[in-house]
């Protein structure tokens, strides 16, 4: 598992949970991962982070990869007339999120995605 963010170091969640970032958007690529779990966050340069996350998510989506979306990451991927979000698993009001996301990862690709 790789934690990708705008810079290396420790990231602290709203609940105090700390995780080590081992890749940055500059040193990682959405082409090199099997799936993506999207969360939001507060950073100094929010526009840059937003741009990096959108690129990462859009590239993963275009390559038919499974995408899990935390409640804080909902703004980075939304349903529209141009996409059907097949293989995108949202955590909002979803008590089975972890099982559904693991199943999506096991499927690997979602070829019927638009």
Gaussian input, Z-matrix of N, CA and C with variables (Angstrom, degrees):
# hf/3-21g

backbone

0 1
 N
 C     1     B1
 C     2     B2     1     A1
 N     3     B3     2     A2     1     D1
 C     4     B4     3     A3     2     D2
 C     5     B5     4     A4     3     D3
 N     6     B6     5     A5     4     D4
 C     7     B7     6     A6     5     D5
 C     8     B8     7     A7     6     D6
 N     9     B9     8     A8     7     D7
 C    10    B10     9     A9     8     D8
 C    11    B11    10    A10     9     D9
 N    12    B12    11    A11    10    D10
 C    13    B13    12    A12    11    D11
 C    14    B14    13    A13    12    D12
 N    15    B15    14    A14    13    D13
 C    16    B16    15    A15    14    D14
 C    17    B17    16    A16    15    D15
 N    18    B18    17    A17    16    D16
 C    19    B19    18    A18    17    D17
 C    20    B20    19    A19    18    D18
 N    21    B21    20    A20    19    D19
 C    22    B22    21    A21    20    D20
 C    23    B23    22    A22    21    D21
 N    24    B24    23    A23    22    D22
 C    25    B25    24    A24    23    D23
 C    26    B26    25    A25    24    D24
 N    27    B27    26    A26    25    D25
 C    28    B28    27    A27    26    D26
 C    29    B29    28    A28    27    D27
 N    30    B30    29    A29    28    D28
 C    31    B31    30    A30    29    D29
 C    32    B32    31    A31    30    D30
 N    33    B33    32    A32    31    D31
 C    34    B34    33    A33    32    D32
 C    35    B35    34    A34    33    D33
 N    36    B36    35    A35    34    D34
 C    37    B37    36    A36    35    D35
 C    38    B38    37    A37    36    D36
 N    39    B39    38    A38    37    D37
 C    40    B40    39    A39    38    D38
 C    41    B41    40    A40    39    D39
 N    42    B42    41    A41    40    D40
 C    43    B43    42    A42    41    D41
 C    44    B44    43    A43    42    D42
 N    45    B45    44    A44    43    D43
 C    46    B46    45    A45    44    D44
 C    47    B47    46    A46    45    D45
 N    48    B48    47    A47    46    D46
 C    49    B49    48    A48    47    D47
 C    50    B50    49    A49    48    D48
 N    51    B51    50    A50    49    D49
 C    52    B52    51    A51    50    D50
 C    53    B53    52    A52    51    D51
 N    54    B54    53    A53    52    D52
 C    55    B55    54    A54    53    D53
 C    56    B56    55    A55    54    D54
 N    57    B57    56    A56    55    D55
 C    58    B58    57    A57    56    D56
 C    59    B59    58    A58    57    D57
 N    60    B60    59    A59    58    D58
 C    61    B61    60    A60    59    D59
 C    62    B62    61    A61    60    D60
 N    63    B63    62    A62    61    D61
 C    64    B64    63    A63    62    D62
 C    65    B65    64    A64    63    D63
 N    66    B66    65    A65    64    D64
 C    67    B67    66    A66    65    D65
 C    68    B68    67    A67    66    D66
 N    69    B69    68    A68    67    D67
 C    70    B70    69    A69    68    D68
 C    71    B71    70    A70    69    D69
 N    72    B72    71    A71    70    D70
 C    73    B73    72    A72    71    D71
 C    74    B74    73    A73    72    D72
 N    75    B75    74    A74    73    D73
 C    76    B76    75    A75    74    D74
 C    77    B77    76    A76    75    D75
 N    78    B78    77    A77    76    D76
 C    79    B79    78    A78    77    D77
 C    80    B80    79    A79    78    D78
 N    81    B81    80    A80    79    D79
 C    82    B82    81    A81    80    D80
 C    83    B83    82    A82    81    D81
 N    84    B84    83    A83    82    D82
 C    85    B85    84    A84    83    D83
 C    86    B86    85    A85    84    D84
 N    87    B87    86    A86    85    D85
 C    88    B88    87    A87    86    D86
 C    89    B89    88    A88    87    D87
 N    90    B90    89    A89    88    D88
 C    91    B91    90    A90    89    D89
 C    92    B92    91    A91    90    D90
 N    93    B93    92    A92    91    D91
 C    94    B94    93    A93    92    D92
 C    95    B95    94    A94    93    D93
 N    96    B96    95    A95    94    D94
 C    97    B97    96    A96    95    D95
 C    98    B98    97    A97    96    D96
 N    99    B99    98    A98    97    D97
 C   100   B100    99    A99    98    D98
 C   101   B101   100   A100    99    D99
 N   102   B102   101   A101   100   D100
 C   103   B103   102   A102   101   D101
 C   104   B104   103   A103   102   D102
 N   105   B105   104   A104   103   D103
 C   106   B106   105   A105   104   D104
 C   107   B107   106   A106   105   D105
 N   108   B108   107   A107   106   D106
 C   109   B109   108   A108   107   D107
 C   110   B110   109   A109   108   D108
 N   111   B111   110   A110   109   D109
 C   112   B112   111   A111   110   D110
 C   113   B113   112   A112   111   D111
 N   114   B114   113   A113   112   D112
 C   115   B115   114   A114   113   D113
 C   116   B116   115   A115   114   D114
 N   117   B117   116   A116   115   D115
 C   118   B118   117   A117   116   D116
 C   119   B119   118   A118   117   D117
 N   120   B120   119   A119   118   D118
 C   121   B121   120   A120   119   D119
 C   122   B122   121   A121   120   D120
 N   123   B123   122   A122   121   D121
 C   124   B124   123   A123   122   D122
 C   125   B125   124   A124   123   D123
 N   126   B126   125   A125   124   D124
 C   127   B127   126   A126   125   D125
 C   128   B128   127   A127   126   D126
 N   129   B129   128   A128   127   D127
 C   130   B130   129   A129   128   D128
 C   131   B131   130   A130   129   D129
 N   132   B132   131   A131   130   D130
 C   133   B133   132   A132   131   D131
 C   134   B134   133   A133   132   D132
 N   135   B135   134   A134   133   D133
 C   136   B136   135   A135   134   D134
 C   137   B137   136   A136   135   D135
 N   138   B138   137   A137   136   D136
 C   139   B139   138   A138   137   D137
 C   140   B140   139   A139   138   D138
 N   141   B141   140   A140   139   D139
 C   142   B142   141   A141   140   D140
 C   143   B143   142   A142   141   D141
 N   144   B144   143   A143   142   D142
 C   145   B145   144   A144   143   D143
 C   146   B146   145   A145   144   D144
 N   147   B147   146   A146   145   D145
 C   148   B148   147   A147   146   D146
 C   149   B149   148   A148   147   D147
 N   150   B150   149   A149   148   D148
 C   151   B151   150   A150   149   D149
 C   152   B152   151   A151   150   D150
 N   153   B153   152   A152   151   D151
 C   154   B154   153   A153   152   D152
 C   155   B155   154   A154   153   D153
 N   156   B156   155   A155   154   D154
 C   157   B157   156   A156   155   D155
 C   158   B158   157   A157   156   D156
 N   159   B159   158   A158   157   D157
 C   160   B160   159   A159   158   D158
 C   161   B161   160   A160   159   D159
 N   162   B162   161   A161   160   D160
 C   163   B163   162   A162   161   D161
 C   164   B164   163   A163   162   D162
 N   165   B165   164   A164   163   D163
 C   166   B166   165   A165   164   D164
 C   167   B167   166   A166   165   D165
 N   168   B168   167   A167   166   D166
 C   169   B169   168   A168   167   D167
 C   170   B170   169   A169   168   D168
 N   171   B171   170   A170   169   D169
 C   172   B172   171   A171   170   D170
 C   173   B173   172   A172   171   D171
 N   174   B174   173   A173   172   D172
 C   175   B175   174   A174   173   D173
 C   176   B176   175   A175   174   D174
 N   177   B177   176   A176   175   D175
 C   178   B178   177   A177   176   D176
 C   179   B179   178   A178   177   D177
 N   180   B180   179   A179   178   D178
 C   181   B181   180   A180   179   D179
 C   182   B182   181   A181   180   D180
 N   183   B183   182   A182   181   D181
 C   184   B184   183   A183   182   D182
 C   185   B185   184   A184   183   D183
 N   186   B186   185   A185   184   D184
 C   187   B187   186   A186   185   D185
 C   188   B188   187   A187   186   D186
 N   189   B189   188   A188   187   D187
 C   190   B190   189   A189   188   D188
 C   191   B191   190   A190   189   D189
 N   192   B192   191   A191   190   D190
 C   193   B193   192   A192   191   D191
 C   194   B194   193   A193   192   D192
 N   195   B195   194   A194   193   D193
 C   196   B196   195   A195   194   D194
 C   197   B197   196   A196   195   D195
 N   198   B198   197   A197   196   D196
 C   199   B199   198   A198   197   D197
 C   200   B200   199   A199   198   D198
 N   201   B201   200   A200   199   D199
 C   202   B202   201   A201   200   D200
 C   203   B203   202   A202   201   D201
 N   204   B204   203   A203   202   D202
 C   205   B205   204   A204   203   D203
 C   206   B206   205   A205   204   D204
 N   207   B207   206   A206   205   D205
 C   208   B208   207   A207   206   D206
 C   209   B209   208   A208   207   D207
 N   210   B210   209   A209   208   D208
 C   211   B211   210   A210   209   D209
 C   212   B212   211   A211   210   D210
 N   213   B213   212   A212   211   D211
 C   214   B214   213   A213   212   D212
 C   215   B215   214   A214   213   D213
 N   216   B216   215   A215   214   D214
 C   217   B217   216   A216   215   D215
 C   218   B218   217   A217   216   D216
 N   219   B219   218   A218   217   D217
 C   220   B220   219   A219   218   D218
 C   221   B221   220   A220   219   D219
 N   222   B222   221   A221   220   D220
 C   223   B223   222   A222   221   D221
 C   224   B224   223   A223   222   D222
 N   225   B225   224   A224   223   D223
 C   226   B226   225   A225   224   D224
 C   227   B227   226   A226   225   D225
 N   228   B228   227   A227   226   D226
 C   229   B229   228   A228   227   D227
 C   230   B230   229   A229   228   D228
 N   231   B231   230   A230   229   D229
 C   232   B232   231   A231   230   D230
 C   233   B233   232   A232   231   D231
 N   234   B234   233   A233   232   D232
 C   235   B235   234   A234   233   D233
 C   236   B236   235   A235   234   D234
 N   237   B237   236   A236   235   D235
 C   238   B238   237   A237   236   D236
 C   239   B239   238   A238   237   D237
 N   240   B240   239   A239   238   D238
 C   241   B241   240   A240   239   D239
 C   242   B242   241   A241   240   D240
 N   243   B243   242   A242   241   D241
 C   244   B244   243   A243   242   D242
 C   245   B245   244   A244   243   D243
 N   246   B246   245   A245   244   D244
 C   247   B247   246   A246   245   D245
 C   248   B248   247   A247   246   D246
 N   249   B249   248   A248   247   D247
 C   250   B250   249   A249   248   D248
 C   251   B251   250   A250   249   D249
 N   252   B252   251   A251   250   D250
 C   253   B253   252   A252   251   D251
 C   254   B254   253   A253   252   D252
 N   255   B255   254   A254   253   D253
 C   256   B256   255   A255   254   D254
 C   257   B257   256   A256   255   D255
 N   258   B258   257   A257   256   D256
 C   259   B259   258   A258   257   D257
 C   260   B260   259   A259   258   D258
 N   261   B261   260   A260   259   D259
 C   262   B262   261   A261   260   D260
 C   263   B263   262   A262   261   D261
 N   264   B264   263   A263   262   D262
 C   265   B265   264   A264   263   D263
 C   266   B266   265   A265   264   D264
 N   267   B267   266   A266   265   D265
 C   268   B268   267   A267   266   D266
 C   269   B269   268   A268   267   D267
 N   270   B270   269   A269   268   D268
 C   271   B271   270   A270   269   D269
 C   272   B272   271   A271   270   D270
 N   273   B273   272   A272   271   D271
 C   274   B274   273   A273   272   D272
 C   275   B275   274   A274   273   D273
 N   276   B276   275   A275   274   D274
 C   277   B277   276   A276   275   D275
 C   278   B278   277   A277   276   D276
 N   279   B279   278   A278   277   D277
 C   280   B280   279   A279   278   D278
 C   281   B281   280   A280   279   D279
 N   282   B282   281   A281   280   D280
 C   283   B283   282   A282   281   D281
 C   284   B284   283   A283   282   D282
 N   285   B285   284   A284   283   D283
 C   286   B286   285   A285   284   D284
 C   287   B287   286   A286   285   D285
 N   288   B288   287   A287   286   D286
 C   289   B289   288   A288   287   D287
 C   290   B290   289   A289   288   D288
 N   291   B291   290   A290   289   D289
 C   292   B292   291   A291   290   D290
 C   293   B293   292   A292   291   D291
 N   294   B294   293   A293   292   D292
 C   295   B295   294   A294   293   D293
 C   296   B296   295   A295   294   D294
 N   297   B297   296   A296   295   D295
 C   298   B298   297   A297   296   D296
 C   299   B299   298   A298   297   D297
 N   300   B300   299   A299   298   D298
 C   301   B301   300   A300   299   D299
 C   302   B302   301   A301   300   D300
 N   303   B303   302   A302   301   D301
 C   304   B304   303   A303   302   D302
 C   305   B305   304   A304   303   D303
 N   306   B306   305   A305   304   D304
 C   307   B307   306   A306   305   D305
 C   308   B308   307   A307   306   D306
 N   309   B309   308   A308   307   D307
 C   310   B310   309   A309   308   D308
 C   311   B311   310   A310   309   D309
 N   312   B312   311   A311   310   D310
 C   313   B313   312   A312   311   D311
 C   314   B314   313   A313   312   D312
 N   315   B315   314   A314   313   D313
 C   316   B316   315   A315   314   D314
 C   317   B317   316   A316   315   D315
 N   318   B318   317   A317   316   D316
 C   319   B319   318   A318   317   D317
 C   320   B320   319   A319   318   D318
 N   321   B321   320   A320   319   D319
 C   322   B322   321   A321   320   D320
 C   323   B323   322   A322   321   D321
 N   324   B324   323   A323   322   D322
 C   325   B325   324   A324   323   D323
 C   326   B326   325   A325   324   D324
 N   327   B327   326   A326   325   D325
 C   328   B328   327   A327   326   D326
 C   329   B329   328   A328   327   D327
 N   330   B330   329   A329   328   D328
 C   331   B331   330   A330   329   D329
 C   332   B332   331   A331   330   D330
 N   333   B333   332   A332   331   D331
 C   334   B334   333   A333   332   D332
 C   335   B335   334   A334   333   D333
 N   336   B336   335   A335   334   D334
 C   337   B337   336   A336   335   D335
 C   338   B338   337   A337   336   D336
 N   339   B339   338   A338   337   D337
 C   340   B340   339   A339   338   D338
 C   341   B341   340   A340   339   D339

   B1=1.4339
   B2=1.5219
   B3=1.3107
   B4=1.4571
   B5=1.5270
   B6=1.3076
   B7=1.4568
   B8=1.5186
   B9=1.3259
   B10=1.4594
   B11=1.5220
   B12=1.3230
   B13=1.4586
   B14=1.5270
   B15=1.3164
   B16=1.4638
   B17=1.5262
   B18=1.3376
   B19=1.4673
   B20=1.5239
   B21=1.3258
   B22=1.4652
   B23=1.5212
   B24=1.3155
   B25=1.4569
   B26=1.5140
   B27=1.3032
   B28=1.4622
   B29=1.5252
   B30=1.3286
   B31=1.4579
   B32=1.5217
   B33=1.3257
   B34=1.4571
   B35=1.5159
   B36=1.3266
   B37=1.4599
   B38=1.5146
   B39=1.3236
   B40=1.4653
   B41=1.5239
   B42=1.3495
   B43=1.4649
   B44=1.5268
   B45=1.3503
   B46=1.4585
   B47=1.5153
   B48=1.3414
   B49=1.4585
   B50=1.5219
   B51=1.3270
   B52=1.4594
   B53=1.5197
   B54=1.3327
   B55=1.4583
   B56=1.5265
   B57=1.3111
   B58=1.4539
   B59=1.5285
   B60=1.3096
   B61=1.4611
   B62=1.5215
   B63=1.3326
   B64=1.4549
   B65=1.5306
   B66=1.3217
   B67=1.4659
   B68=1.5280
   B69=1.3184
   B70=1.4619
   B71=1.5285
   B72=1.3206
   B73=1.4541
   B74=1.5246
   B75=1.3132
   B76=1.4575
   B77=1.5277
   B78=1.3421
   B79=1.4645
   B80=1.5286
   B81=1.3153
   B82=1.4550
   B83=1.5228
   B84=1.3156
   B85=1.4580
   B86=1.5199
   B87=1.3192
   B88=1.4551
   B89=1.5331
   B90=1.3097
   B91=1.4705
   B92=1.5267
   B93=1.3271
   B94=1.4598
   B95=1.5203
   B96=1.3248
   B97=1.4563
   B98=1.5285
   B99=1.3200
   B100=1.4634
   B101=1.5190
   B102=1.3194
   B103=1.4586
   B104=1.5267
   B105=1.3216
   B106=1.4616
   B107=1.5276
   B108=1.3249
   B109=1.4666
   B110=1.5248
   B111=1.3083
   B112=1.4612
   B113=1.5191
   B114=1.3235
   B115=1.4668
   B116=1.5239
   B117=1.2858
   B118=1.4648
   B119=1.5071
   B120=1.3094
   B121=1.4504
   B122=1.5061
   B123=1.2949
   B124=1.4543
   B125=1.5192
   B126=1.3070
   B127=1.4523
   B128=1.5155
   B129=1.3237
   B130=1.4589
   B131=1.5242
   B132=1.3199
   B133=1.4568
   B134=1.5321
   B135=1.3209
   B136=1.4697
   B137=1.5369
   B138=1.3428
   B139=1.4674
   B140=1.5348
   B141=1.3133
   B142=1.4719
   B143=1.5232
   B144=1.3306
   B145=1.4614
   B146=1.5214
   B147=1.3120
   B148=1.4580
   B149=1.5327
   B150=1.3147
   B151=1.4617
   B152=1.5255
   B153=1.3293
   B154=1.4716
   B155=1.5210
   B156=1.3259
   B157=1.4672
   B158=1.5268
   B159=1.3207
   B160=1.4724
   B161=1.5262
   B162=1.3295
   B163=1.4601
   B164=1.5293
   B165=1.3322
   B166=1.4605
   B167=1.5281
   B168=1.3341
   B169=1.4658
   B170=1.5246
   B171=1.3201
   B172=1.4620
   B173=1.5288
   B174=1.3072
   B175=1.4591
   B176=1.5259
   B177=1.3314
   B178=1.4672
   B179=1.5287
   B180=1.3228
   B181=1.4691
   B182=1.5289
   B183=1.3188
   B184=1.4652
   B185=1.5264
   B186=1.3272
   B187=1.4548
   B188=1.5260
   B189=1.3385
   B190=1.4643
   B191=1.5184
   B192=1.3304
   B193=1.4612
   B194=1.5263
   B195=1.3374
   B196=1.4631
   B197=1.5311
   B198=1.3265
   B199=1.4593
   B200=1.5246
   B201=1.3208
   B202=1.4548
   B203=1.5145
   B204=1.3281
   B205=1.4600
   B206=1.5264
   B207=1.3345
   B208=1.4695
   B209=1.5243
   B210=1.3106
   B211=1.4701
   B212=1.5218
   B213=1.3241
   B214=1.4619
   B215=1.5312
   B216=1.3277
   B217=1.4606
   B218=1.5133
   B219=1.3222
   B220=1.4659
   B221=1.5287
   B222=1.3195
   B223=1.4609
   B224=1.5257
   B225=1.3235
   B226=1.4572
   B227=1.5242
   B228=1.3232
   B229=1.4636
   B230=1.5204
   B231=1.3261
   B232=1.4650
   B233=1.5172
   B234=1.3198
   B235=1.4577
   B236=1.5256
   B237=1.3380
   B238=1.4603
   B239=1.5220
   B240=1.3216
   B241=1.4654
   B242=1.5235
   B243=1.3276
   B244=1.4567
   B245=1.5257
   B246=1.3395
   B247=1.4611
   B248=1.5209
   B249=1.3165
   B250=1.4584
   B251=1.5317
   B252=1.3102
   B253=1.4673
   B254=1.5331
   B255=1.3226
   B256=1.4598
   B257=1.5278
   B258=1.3166
   B259=1.4580
   B260=1.5106
   B261=1.3295
   B262=1.4656
   B263=1.5200
   B264=1.3269
   B265=1.4593
   B266=1.5239
   B267=1.3186
   B268=1.4610
   B269=1.5232
   B270=1.3174
   B271=1.4650
   B272=1.5302
   B273=1.3157
   B274=1.4725
   B275=1.5237
   B276=1.3204
   B277=1.4635
   B278=1.5283
   B279=1.3066
   B280=1.4537
   B281=1.5264
   B282=1.3289
   B283=1.4682
   B284=1.5354
   B285=1.3349
   B286=1.4648
   B287=1.5238
   B288=1.3359
   B289=1.4557
   B290=1.5261
   B291=1.3212
   B292=1.4678
   B293=1.5167
   B294=1.3275
   B295=1.4670
   B296=1.5209
   B297=1.3314
   B298=1.4639
   B299=1.5292
   B300=1.3244
   B301=1.4575
   B302=1.5248
   B303=1.3163
   B304=1.4680
   B305=1.5328
   B306=1.3193
   B307=1.4752
   B308=1.5234
   B309=1.3327
   B310=1.4678
   B311=1.5292
   B312=1.3196
   B313=1.4689
   B314=1.5345
   B315=1.3236
   B316=1.4663
   B317=1.5287
   B318=1.3259
   B319=1.4737
   B320=1.5267
   B321=1.2959
   B322=1.4607
   B323=1.5187
   B324=1.2956
   B325=1.4679
   B326=1.5241
   B327=1.3304
   B328=1.4614
   B329=1.5185
   B330=1.3341
   B331=1.4619
   B332=1.5209
   B333=1.3350
   B334=1.4695
   B335=1.5188
   B336=1.3020
   B337=1.4614
   B338=1.5426
   B339=1.3355
   B340=1.4637
   B341=1.5086
   A1=108.00
   A2=115.54
   A3=121.31
   A4=109.18
   A5=115.78
   A6=121.41
   A7=106.20
   A8=116.37
   A9=121.85
   A10=108.56
   A11=115.83
   A12=121.28
   A13=108.66
   A14=116.25
   A15=119.34
   A16=112.78
   A17=117.25
   A18=119.84
   A19=109.89
   A20=115.39
   A21=121.67
   A22=109.81
   A23=116.20
   A24=121.18
   A25=110.93
   A26=115.49
   A27=122.82
   A28=109.32
   A29=115.81
   A30=122.33
   A31=106.56
   A32=115.97
   A33=120.98
   A34=109.85
   A35=116.71
   A36=122.18
   A37=111.74
   A38=115.76
   A39=121.54
   A40=112.23
   A41=116.48
   A42=120.23
   A43=112.52
   A44=117.22
   A45=121.16
   A46=114.80
   A47=117.24
   A48=120.78
   A49=109.69
   A50=115.98
   A51=120.38
   A52=110.05
   A53=115.58
   A54=120.76
   A55=108.95
   A56=115.18
   A57=122.11
   A58=109.77
   A59=117.86
   A60=122.88
   A61=107.40
   A62=116.81
   A63=119.69
   A64=113.58
   A65=117.84
   A66=122.65
   A67=108.31
   A68=115.06
   A69=119.32
   A70=107.50
   A71=116.12
   A72=118.70
   A73=110.71
   A74=116.78
   A75=121.81
   A76=112.31
   A77=117.46
   A78=121.31
   A79=113.69
   A80=116.99
   A81=121.13
   A82=108.78
   A83=115.98
   A84=120.61
   A85=109.78
   A86=117.99
   A87=119.78
   A88=112.53
   A89=117.26
   A90=121.07
   A91=111.48
   A92=117.43
   A93=121.47
   A94=114.56
   A95=118.10
   A96=121.21
   A97=109.55
   A98=115.60
   A99=120.45
   A100=112.40
   A101=116.76
   A102=121.83
   A103=108.18
   A104=114.88
   A105=120.15
   A106=108.69
   A107=115.91
   A108=122.03
   A109=106.08
   A110=116.77
   A111=122.38
   A112=111.20
   A113=115.10
   A114=121.33
   A115=108.09
   A116=116.61
   A117=121.05
   A118=109.29
   A119=115.59
   A120=119.25
   A121=111.99
   A122=114.60
   A123=121.38
   A124=108.50
   A125=115.12
   A126=121.81
   A127=108.89
   A128=115.42
   A129=120.06
   A130=111.86
   A131=117.12
   A132=121.57
   A133=109.48
   A134=116.13
   A135=121.99
   A136=112.59
   A137=120.43
   A138=119.12
   A139=113.08
   A140=117.11
   A141=120.96
   A142=110.58
   A143=117.44
   A144=120.73
   A145=110.10
   A146=116.96
   A147=121.86
   A148=110.50
   A149=116.50
   A150=121.87
   A151=110.77
   A152=117.17
   A153=121.54
   A154=111.56
   A155=116.78
   A156=120.12
   A157=109.85
   A158=117.19
   A159=119.62
   A160=111.29
   A161=117.33
   A162=119.97
   A163=110.18
   A164=116.74
   A165=122.04
   A166=110.23
   A167=116.60
   A168=121.72
   A169=110.83
   A170=117.79
   A171=120.45
   A172=111.81
   A173=117.11
   A174=120.32
   A175=110.81
   A176=117.05
   A177=120.50
   A178=110.07
   A179=116.59
   A180=121.07
   A181=110.61
   A182=117.46
   A183=121.99
   A184=111.93
   A185=116.68
   A186=121.36
   A187=112.10
   A188=116.06
   A189=124.07
   A190=114.67
   A191=117.59
   A192=121.87
   A193=111.29
   A194=117.50
   A195=120.82
   A196=110.56
   A197=114.90
   A198=120.45
   A199=108.20
   A200=116.07
   A201=121.81
   A202=107.58
   A203=116.26
   A204=119.66
   A205=109.80
   A206=115.50
   A207=121.10
   A208=108.66
   A209=116.23
   A210=119.59
   A211=111.29
   A212=117.29
   A213=121.48
   A214=112.74
   A215=117.76
   A216=120.97
   A217=113.87
   A218=117.64
   A219=121.92
   A220=114.08
   A221=117.76
   A222=119.61
   A223=112.62
   A224=117.79
   A225=120.76
   A226=114.40
   A227=117.56
   A228=120.42
   A229=108.80
   A230=114.67
   A231=120.66
   A232=109.59
   A233=114.21
   A234=119.79
   A235=109.51
   A236=114.49
   A237=120.40
   A238=108.17
   A239=116.39
   A240=120.62
   A241=111.62
   A242=116.85
   A243=121.44
   A244=113.59
   A245=118.15
   A246=119.60
   A247=110.16
   A248=116.43
   A249=120.84
   A250=112.31
   A251=117.40
   A252=124.36
   A253=114.03
   A254=117.53
   A255=120.44
   A256=107.77
   A257=116.67
   A258=121.36
   A259=114.60
   A260=116.84
   A261=121.52
   A262=106.62
   A263=116.14
   A264=121.80
   A265=108.87
   A266=115.87
   A267=121.32
   A268=110.53
   A269=115.33
   A270=119.77
   A271=112.34
   A272=117.28
   A273=120.21
   A274=110.16
   A275=115.65
   A276=123.41
   A277=111.80
   A278=116.67
   A279=121.25
   A280=110.07
   A281=117.22
   A282=119.74
   A283=112.56
   A284=118.03
   A285=122.09
   A286=112.23
   A287=116.86
   A288=120.62
   A289=113.11
   A290=117.59
   A291=119.37
   A292=111.50
   A293=118.30
   A294=121.00
   A295=111.18
   A296=117.13
   A297=120.83
   A298=111.35
   A299=117.02
   A300=119.46
   A301=110.91
   A302=117.25
   A303=120.68
   A304=109.86
   A305=117.71
   A306=120.74
   A307=111.01
   A308=116.33
   A309=120.24
   A310=110.35
   A311=116.42
   A312=120.44
   A313=109.64
   A314=116.70
   A315=120.55
   A316=111.24
   A317=116.95
   A318=120.42
   A319=111.41
   A320=117.79
   A321=126.90
   A322=115.11
   A323=120.41
   A324=121.76
   A325=109.87
   A326=114.33
   A327=121.51
   A328=108.13
   A329=114.04
   A330=121.03
   A331=113.30
   A332=118.22
   A333=120.09
   A334=112.66
   A335=116.09
   A336=122.23
   A337=109.23
   A338=115.06
   A339=119.38
   A340=109.91
   D1=135.41
   D2=176.89
   D3=-115.99
   D4=135.33
   D5=173.99
   D6=-101.73
   D7=119.28
   D8=-176.24
   D9=-113.39
   D10=130.96
   D11=178.36
   D12=-149.44
   D13=-171.87
   D14=-176.78
   D15=-73.14
   D16=-24.66
   D17=177.51
   D18=-151.74
   D19=159.92
   D20=179.26
   D21=-72.78
   D22=159.86
   D23=177.38
   D24=126.90
   D25=-161.40
   D26=-178.84
   D27=-94.70
   D28=134.70
   D29=173.76
   D30=-112.06
   D31=133.31
   D32=179.98
   D33=-111.55
   D34=125.29
   D35=178.53
   D36=-77.41
   D37=168.96
   D38=179.34
   D39=-58.52
   D40=-28.50
   D41=-179.19
   D42=-90.69
   D43=5.62
   D44=178.65
   D45=93.17
   D46=-6.95
   D47=178.29
   D48=-64.44
   D49=134.56
   D50=179.41
   D51=-115.46
   D52=137.33
   D53=175.89
   D54=-133.55
   D55=152.59
   D56=-179.74
   D57=-89.72
   D58=124.13
   D59=174.87
   D60=-82.58
   D61=124.20
   D62=-178.27
   D63=-113.47
   D64=0.23
   D65=175.44
   D66=-146.08
   D67=152.24
   D68=172.66
   D69=-111.60
   D70=169.16
   D71=176.88
   D72=-63.06
   D73=-25.78
   D74=178.16
   D75=-75.74
   D76=-32.42
   D77=-175.56
   D78=-102.93
   D79=6.61
   D80=179.78
   D81=-128.54
   D82=171.88
   D83=-179.93
   D84=-147.38
   D85=139.03
   D86=176.43
   D87=-66.53
   D88=-16.05
   D89=176.75
   D90=-73.38
   D91=-20.25
   D92=-174.38
   D93=-98.28
   D94=3.47
   D95=-179.49
   D96=-113.42
   D97=156.25
   D98=-179.76
   D99=-88.62
   D100=-25.45
   D101=178.92
   D102=-157.33
   D103=169.05
   D104=-178.71
   D105=-134.15
   D106=135.56
   D107=172.32
   D108=-114.71
   D109=118.69
   D110=-171.35
   D111=-102.06
   D112=125.91
   D113=173.01
   D114=-128.42
   D115=160.02
   D116=176.16
   D117=-90.98
   D118=-160.19
   D119=177.97
   D120=166.21
   D121=169.68
   D122=177.09
   D123=-112.97
   D124=125.93
   D125=-179.44
   D126=-140.40
   D127=169.38
   D128=179.42
   D129=-65.50
   D130=-44.45
   D131=-176.58
   D132=-108.22
   D133=73.65
   D134=-176.00
   D135=-58.50
   D136=-42.78
   D137=179.10
   D138=-59.64
   D139=-39.35
   D140=179.01
   D141=-67.16
   D142=-43.88
   D143=178.02
   D144=-60.89
   D145=-44.88
   D146=-179.81
   D147=-59.34
   D148=-43.58
   D149=178.36
   D150=-62.58
   D151=-45.17
   D152=-179.59
   D153=-64.35
   D154=-44.07
   D155=-179.64
   D156=-64.83
   D157=-44.71
   D158=-179.95
   D159=-60.23
   D160=-41.86
   D161=177.54
   D162=-61.15
   D163=-47.61
   D164=-178.60
   D165=-59.19
   D166=-48.83
   D167=-177.91
   D168=-66.42
   D169=-46.23
   D170=-178.94
   D171=-62.33
   D172=-39.91
   D173=178.89
   D174=-66.99
   D175=-43.30
   D176=176.88
   D177=-61.55
   D178=-41.44
   D179=179.45
   D180=-63.10
   D181=-46.79
   D182=-178.73
   D183=-65.36
   D184=-21.41
   D185=177.93
   D186=-99.56
   D187=16.28
   D188=171.11
   D189=64.71
   D190=23.31
   D191=-176.73
   D192=-83.94
   D193=151.79
   D194=175.63
   D195=-64.98
   D196=141.58
   D197=179.81
   D198=-133.51
   D199=124.87
   D200=172.89
   D201=-103.40
   D202=141.37
   D203=-175.93
   D204=-128.63
   D205=118.86
   D206=175.73
   D207=-73.74
   D208=164.77
   D209=178.84
   D210=-58.68
   D211=-31.83
   D212=-179.60
   D213=-80.75
   D214=-6.30
   D215=-178.96
   D216=-108.82
   D217=6.68
   D218=-175.46
   D219=-60.24
   D220=-28.96
   D221=-177.14
   D222=-70.70
   D223=-13.50
   D224=-175.60
   D225=-89.66
   D226=-11.65
   D227=176.07
   D228=-152.94
   D229=124.68
   D230=-178.01
   D231=-136.97
   D232=151.47
   D233=176.50
   D234=-69.87
   D235=145.86
   D236=175.94
   D237=-152.63
   D238=-178.09
   D239=176.64
   D240=-66.29
   D241=-19.73
   D242=-176.02
   D243=-93.28
   D244=-8.22
   D245=179.29
   D246=-142.11
   D247=155.09
   D248=179.03
   D249=-112.67
   D250=-2.56
   D251=176.72
   D252=56.89
   D253=26.86
   D254=174.55
   D255=-63.44
   D256=130.24
   D257=-179.40
   D258=85.42
   D259=4.14
   D260=174.88
   D261=-102.75
   D262=121.97
   D263=-176.10
   D264=-112.25
   D265=120.97
   D266=-179.52
   D267=-97.11
   D268=145.15
   D269=179.21
   D270=-88.35
   D271=-11.90
   D272=-176.91
   D273=-68.37
   D274=126.23
   D275=-179.72
   D276=50.42
   D277=38.34
   D278=-177.19
   D279=-130.22
   D280=90.94
   D281=-179.53
   D282=-66.96
   D283=-15.65
   D284=179.77
   D285=-101.81
   D286=18.95
   D287=-175.77
   D288=-52.17
   D289=-51.06
   D290=-175.06
   D291=-61.38
   D292=-42.58
   D293=179.16
   D294=-66.76
   D295=-41.83
   D296=179.97
   D297=-66.33
   D298=-38.40
   D299=179.57
   D300=-69.32
   D301=-41.02
   D302=176.76
   D303=-62.39
   D304=-40.33
   D305=177.19
   D306=-63.61
   D307=-39.81
   D308=177.98
   D309=-63.71
   D310=-41.36
   D311=178.61
   D312=-63.58
   D313=-40.04
   D314=179.75
   D315=-64.73
   D316=-31.95
   D317=178.42
   D318=-71.47
   D319=-28.01
   D320=174.53
   D321=77.41
   D322=-51.69
   D323=-178.21
   D324=-137.46
   D325=152.59
   D326=-179.85
   D327=-123.42
   D328=85.86
   D329=-172.37
   D330=-69.75
   D331=-18.89
   D332=179.62
   D333=-91.41
   D334=15.31
   D335=178.34
   D336=-73.42
   D337=143.27
   D338=174.57
   D339=-116.26

